[in-house]
């Protein structure tokens, strides 16, 4: 299988393994690449799968998640920051998008 970057999934997987990512992180990163998501912000082996997912969710909502992409920031703090930004007028997040996000977070239990 070729990814959108013309790198084979096996090649990408080998690279992630060599860098020390665990299997859940690797699957998540490969899926993100397949979705054409820029993984540079959250592709850090020190970040749990859950932390990577939370950062990606914020990015998908159009937020700059750079301030949250630190080892010291917890998943709960990232989720709290996303919730805070969703309600800020300056981000203009539509009600349907807000509701979908909150349903999703309830579904995954975060």
Number of C-alpha atoms within 10 A of each C-alpha: 8 11 16 12 10 8 11 13 18 13 11 16 17 14 13 20 14 9 11 14 22 13 13 11 23 21 15 17 26 19 14 15 17 14 11 12 14 13 17 8 16 23 19 20 15 13 20 19 23 17 25 22 18 25 24 20 18 21 18 11 16 11 16 13 19 11 9 22 20 15 11 9 13 17 20 13 14 20 19 12 16 21 15 10 17 21 14 10 8 8 12 10 15 10 11 9 12 15 11 11 18 13 12 12 14 10 9 8 7 12
